């Protein structure tokens, strides 16, 4: 269980300010959605949380369990329990998917000892663990023999990201548009996989443009409207339905009048 807090976060890239004072706090085991129009800075926020080197934090802070993680590298943040599911996962030829997952799991397990992480002594034990998680996200066993993301369809790439989340068991998962480019059946499958994985005490933040994936989640605690580099409005799960019906203009106009 972990608590993520973002305080007045300001971020620039190539001298241009993108995030203009983001404030957000998640509680242990919660599911949050960040919704907003394209180009609003949602992906910038995701990359900044995992220390992407092209984004410069010019103000504010990011805290995990009350301690600042600014100045720590991406791998250090991963070892603290943060996970990022990419909008456009990169294909890595020659790296076996199963081998990648086992190496990642063992590395994180060393960093998170004593936090309810099972230790697998043999490759066979870990393979059984992988196959149990494969069924959760609706993938077949032969998927593990492929190279990381190479030749994967759009839906397979998204399920691959959720599978990584299921296997690695991060404390806080940031999923950047897990529904991007998927048909409705794939969206429903990915949402179901996210719900299965997030049924524990881990916290999940889903970044999306549309409300459709949120309708399939079993749990949704808070919805945040993101535009112009900051959060303009927050509410319960019902806010996502309102945005689906009315769009974003009414929120943007209300923010201008404040």
C-alpha positions, -999 to +999 in steps of 0.1 A: +000+000+000+013+034-009+002+071-011+012+093-040+010+131-037+017+157-064+021+192-051+019+222-075+040+204-101+055+224-129+073+208-158+089+221-190+103+205-221+127+223-244+120+255-225+082+253-229+061+249-197+036+220-201+025+213-165+014+245-148+008+235-112-007+200-109-021+189-076-032+153-070-033+129-041-042+092-042-050+069-012-039+033-008-058+009-030-077+036-049-084+038-086-082+072-102-089+084-137-073+114-154-094+126-183-088+154-207-085+165-244-055+157-265-024+179-259-035+188-224-003+174-208-016+140-195+012+120-209+038+146-197+025+140-162+029+102-166+064+105-180+074+130-153+062+107-125+087+080-138+116+105-143+117+108-181+149+127-188+134+150-214+110+166-189+124+192-164+107+198-131+108+235-125+086+237-094+065+217-070+071+182-057+063+145-061+060+125-028+057+088-022+045+079+013+053+115+024+089+115+010+100+134-021+112+113-050+125+143-070+161+137-079+157+099-081+161+080-114+135+060-132+149+027-120+150+040-084+113+049-086+105+015-101+122-001-071+101+020-048+070+005-064+060+029-093+050+015-126+042+031-160+021+014-187+031+031-219+007+045-245+030+033-273+050+003-260+084-001-278+092-033-296+124-049-283+137-075-307+158-103-292+145-099-256+122-128-247+090-116-229+092-143-203+129-136-196+122-099-193+094-105-168+115-128-146+145-105-146+123-075-137+104-095-110+137-106-093+152-072-095+121-056-078+118-084-053+153-076-040+143-039-035+109-047-020+118-075+004+093-080+032+064-065+012+044-097+006+064-107-026+067-144-033+102-158-040+105-182-069+134-206-067+132-222-101+123-211-136+094-237-136+079-221-105+080-187-121+065-200-154+035-213-135+031-179-118+033-162-153+007-186-168-017-179-139-014-142-146-018-147-184-052-161-179-062-130-159-055-107-189-068-131-215-035-141-233-024-176-244+007-194-230+026-192-263+026-154-258+055-159-234+078-173-260+077-141-282+100-112-281+090-081-260+062-063-279+076-075-313+048-082-337+021-076-311-012-062-321-025-031-305-047-051-281-018-075-273+005-046-265-020-031-241-027-064-224+011-070-222+014-038-202-014-049-178+003-083-176+035-067-165+015-048-139+000-081-127+033-099-125+054-072-110+028-061-084+038-024-082+024-003-054+013+024-077+005+019-114+002+048-140-015+036-172-012+060-201-042+056-224-045+018-221-076+021-244-058+040-272-064+025-307-085-005-294-119-017-306-147-020-280-141-057-273-104-051-267-112-021-244-135-043-224-109-070-221-082-046-210-105-030-185-114-064-171-077-072-168-071-039-150-099-046-126-085-081-118-051-067-111-063-037-091-084-058-068-056-058-043-043-029-022-023-014-051-032+020-065-040+026-101-042+058-121-058+055-156-051+083-180-076+084-208-093+107-233-126+088-234-149+074-207-155+041-224-128+021-206-139+035-172-174+021-177-159-014-176-138-010-145-152-027-114-140+002-092-134+039-098-129+062-068-121+096-083-121+113-117-100+143-126-104+166-156-070+176-169-065+205-194-040+233-200-014+216-179-034+213-147-064+196-130-094+218-135-121+196-117-123+165-096-153+144-087-167+109-082-171+083-109-202+100-121-181+129-135-168+105-162-204+100-174-210+137-174-179+143-195-190+115-219-223+133-224-212+169-224-176+169-235-149+191-219-160+226-230-182+232-200-153+225-176-129+247-196-154+276-197-160+272-159-123+274-153-119+306-173-146+323-153-130+314-119 
